[in-house]
Amino acid sequence: MIKNWQYLDEYHQERRQILEIVDRVISSGRLILGPEVSAFEEAFAAYCGVAHGVGVNSGTDALFLALKALGIGPGDEVITVANTAVPTVAAIRAAGALPVFVDVEEDTFLMDVSQLEAAITGKTTCIIPVHLYGQPVDMEPLMHIARKRGLYVVEDCAQAAGAEYQQKKVGGFGDIGAFSFYPTKVLGGYGDGGMSITDSEALYEKLRGLRFYGMKQASYAEEEGYNSRLDEIQAALLLHRLERLDDSVRKRQEIAQHYTQGLSNVGDIAVPLVRSGRTHQFYTYTIRTKHRDALMRYLMEHEIEGRINYPTPIHLMRGYDFLSVENGKLPRTEKLAQEILSLPLYPRLAQKDGEQVIHCVKRFFEKGAGS
Ligand SMILES: Cc1ncc(COP(=O)(O)O)c(C=O)c1O
């Protein structure tokens, strides 16, 4: 089976180093909020070109605590997209705010920034652009609107660590950038993890308090807080992975280029579009075709795992019925959910497996299966 994603190869390749890191950290006797977390926070923030990083226990919490740090809560509206992973919206709800959706661009799958002005109301306080699949949203006009209208911006960078827009890395445009280190991510750990990054000293201090029961010193809460800590073992492993991030993204980009060359004129396939002035980290390689379901079945029959990121837009999920956003309200998002398919892609995907995927997709269309 050619899997959509897997980490075992990588683990076997680096097993000795990984076990040495785990052993070193456990032997140090310091497992929570110690030197490893500080070192990784500094290194990752520097990598992103931002002053501060605060390690937390997940990407969801990186978003949630970002909203809390900005004082966003009940009564506030936060504009985002429904073409994203559930946690983007779960974090808004956890903060007590109301998500408001704009549609996405059909060719990049990303927030259609031209719809923002019309979605802003007197209750809007924040915009969360999602750099979906690894490509940045159109941040220049977005930031222009946000600054003009006095809105905060929290970037959901969960899928796009290191992606650049006009030669600047994501996470450094808005007030806070939120990252996930979930194992499948471009920068993935061996468990849960996340980070909020910011240039603001005040937000940095606020985020540090919020992740640690609202405490600045032991056993005294300055404010109401939470427990959301990145642990020392994950931080040490993530620092090790960070040093290899650019290399592994380069491999992702090479595989993506190979797919694009092989699939550009096949059937009705639309290959991913990378807008000029942006880099794409290829967290996923997501194509569009009207024959998505049949193609996915065909790939499965040939031992190739396709995935759909994401089959149901959030406003159409039962868990978000209460938002009362009707089917038909976000036509491009709804249409894409029927047509998108992510092909296997991870840094160590063998070239012959990539070729096999291209070959199989071509055969599906040649056989007329897609007609
Ligand atoms: C776009 C997006 N936002 C937020 C998250 C949340 O990250 P985590 O799973 O680390 O909580 C994820 C990952 O699942 C994601 O893909």
The ligand as a Gaussian input file, in Angstrom:
#p B3LYP/6-31G(d) Opt

LIG

0 1
 C       -5.687000      24.128000       9.725000
 C       -5.493000      23.534000      11.093000
 N       -5.713000      24.308000      12.171000
 C       -5.530000      23.845000      13.416000
 C       -5.124000      22.544000      13.648000
 C       -5.023000      22.053000      15.048000
 O       -3.815000      21.478000      15.406000
 P       -3.735000      20.334000      16.507000
 O       -4.210000      19.063000      15.894000
 O       -2.281000      20.313000      16.859000
 O       -4.578000      20.755000      17.661000
 C       -4.859000      21.702000      12.559000
 C       -4.394000      20.324000      12.718000
 O       -5.125000      19.414000      12.973000
 C       -5.067000      22.206000      11.238000
 O       -4.831000      21.434000      10.170000

